[in-house]
Amino acid sequence: MLSLATPVAVARDAAPCTAGTGPYQRELEQHLRLPADGRQTPADCEAIRAFQTRNAVQPADGYAGLATYRTMLVVEARPNPNTAGRCPVRAYRVACVDLDRQLMWVQSGARVVFAPVPIRSGRDGHETRTGDFSVYSREIDHWSDLYDAPMPYAQFFDGGQAFHGTNGDLFGGGSHGCVNLRLDDARRLWDTLAEDDAVHIWGVKPGTERGLTTTAPSGVRTPPPTPGAR
């Protein structure tokens, strides 16, 4: 009887893992319980490539780059994304946005109802505002006139800042203030949240020079400007 090789085994047989040491080498070694010396070895490369394959990181080449590190943060957050208690536990739904780790989830009480996913928040000078907000407008096919670009599954929570989907690279650069999600994640978030649901945002996006002062809820609900912050 013929047995089918696993995808990881096929990848190993197809080409040796030869990627060099990546900028997040030590972090991946610690996560994968490898000797954490910050230096790539053939065994490290194979283990990192297997992690990439399991979590659909492309390219799955064994290199400990930013996309792999950011995916690692999501994987580590899955058992309990709010272990540090930074997002308030309420009887109602709260969309929790962690700018430090560049991920978000939704919880209702202590129960996670939307598992953590990677995000891209505002770049330096266009930081996503921190504080307590609520979803006040939703538009499934919003268009940004200012940036001449789509904002699919847009859910506005503060002025022109919104959750919305993008086909762009979530692991590099930054938005103009919006919380960008992969398109499939934005679609699922659209089905999870509703108008008036709470949003809590904290932290500082890595690589930005400053964080904004926490914003208290104003109680004022203005419609999102067309174009939106994107």
N, C-alpha and C positions, 0 to 999 in steps of 0.2 A: 504494500500500500504506500502510495506517495504521500508525504507530509509537506504541507505548505510552510515555508519559512515566514517568520514574523517580519513586519516592515523594518524593524530595527536591525534584524539579522541580515536582511537583504541589503540595507544601506551599508553595513559593515563589510559584507562580502564584496560589494560593488566598488568601494574605494576606501583606502586607508584614511583615517581621520588625522589630518595634518595641520589643523589650525593652530596658530600661535597663541601666546598669552593675551587674554583680553583685558579691558579696563575693569571688568567686574569679576575677574578670575577668583579672587579670594571669597567673594560673596557666594558665588556659585559652588565653590568647593565646600564651604560651610553648609550650604543648603543641602548638598548631595552627600554630605558626611564623608568627604574626601580629605586627605591631608591638606590642611589650609595653609599652604606656603606661598600662594600667589603666583606659582609658576606652573605653566601648562606641561602636562605629561601625556603620553599616548592614552593612558587610562583615564585621565581627566577629560581629554578630548572626546573619548567614546562615551563617557557618562554624560557630558554636557550635550552631546549630539542626541543621545537617547532622550534626555529631558526635552530638548527642542522638538523631537519627533512626537513625543507624547502630547505636547502642548501646542502643536501646529505653529511653531516658530519657524519662519523662513528667513534666510536659508538655514537648514539644519546641518550645520558644518562644524559644530563643536566649539565655535568661537564665543567667548563670554562677553558679548556686546550689550548695548543698551536695551535692545528689544528683548533679549533673553533675560536680562536682569529685571526689567519691568514685569515680564511674565512671571518671574520667580516671586516678586512681591505679591502678585495676585494669587498665586498658588498658596503662598504662606498665609494669606489673609483668609482663605476660604473657611477654615474651621471656625474662626471667630474674628471677623474683621474689626469688631469694636472692643477687642481685648484691652485696649488702653483707656476705654471709656470716654473718648473724645466726642462721640456723637450722642446727644441726649436720648435716653430711652423714654418714650412716651406711649400712651395708649393708642395713638394714631400713627399713620405712616410718616416716616421721616426719610428723605433722600439725604444720605450722608456722603459728603465730598471731602476726601482727604487729599489736600494739595501736596503734602509732604511726600506721600507715596504715589500720588497721581493715580488714584483709583476711587471708585464710588460704589455704594451699595444702597439698598433700601431696607429699612427694618420697620416692623410694626410691633411695638413693645420691644422685647428682647429677641424676637424671632426675625431672622433675615428672610425677606420675601423676594429679594432680587440680589443674587450673589454678586460679590465684588467683580468689577470689570475695570480694565484700564481706561484712562481718560487722557485728554490733552487740555490743559487749562491755559489761561492767558499768559502771554509772553511778558518779558520785562517791559514795563511802561504801560502795559495793557492787562494788568493782573486781574484775575477773577476776584471779585470782591468777597471778603469773608464775612460771616455773620449768620443771622437767622432770617430766612425769607420764606416765601410760599409760592407755589405755582399759580400764576394769575392769568395766563393766556397760553393756549395751545393751538398750533397750526401745523397740520401734517405735511403740507407742501410749502412752507414759508420760503420766500426768496429775498435775499439781501440785495437791495439796489445799490448800496454803497460799494459792496465788494463784487457785485454781479455774479453771485454764486448761490446755489441752493442751500437751504438749512432744513433738511428733511427731519420730520418728527420733532419739530421745535417745541419746547416747553419752557416758556419764559418765567423767570423767577425774580429778576431785578433789573428794571430798565430794559436795555437791549440785550442783556446777558441771558442765555438760555442753554438748556441741554439740547443737543441736536447731533444727528449723524453726520459722518464724513467718510469719504473714501480715501482721505489723505493719510499720511503717516502719523500715527498717534505717538510715536516714540522719538520724535525730533521736533524742534521748534516749539511754537505755541500759538494759541488762538489770539483773537482780539478781545478776549474776555469771556467768551462762551466756554462751556464745558463740552468738548467734543467727544463723541463715542464712535466706535465702529458702527456701521449702518445696522447690522443685525442687533447689536446691543441697544441702539437707540430705538429700534422698532419694539423690542421687548420692554424697554423702559416706558415707552408710550402706552403699552398695554398694562403696565403696573401702576403708574401714577395717574392722578386726576387733578383737576383744578382745586386749589386750596390746600393741597398736600404740602407739608412742611419740607423745607430744604435747610440743611445746616452745613456750612462750609468753613473749614479751618486750615491752618498751615500755610506754608510758602512753597511755591513750585521750585524745585531745584534748578539752580542756574539763574534765578532772578535776584536782583540786588536788594530788594526790599519787599516787605509785605504791607498790605493796606490795613488801615485801622478797621477793627471789627465794626460792622454796620448793624445798628439796631433796626428792627422792623419799623418802617415809617407809617404803616397803615394806609398809605396812599397807593392806589392801584391805577397806574396810567397804562394805556395800551402800549404794546411794544412798538417802538418806532420802526417803520420800514426805513432802514434796512435791517436793524438788529446788529448786535455787536460782532457776531460770527466768531 
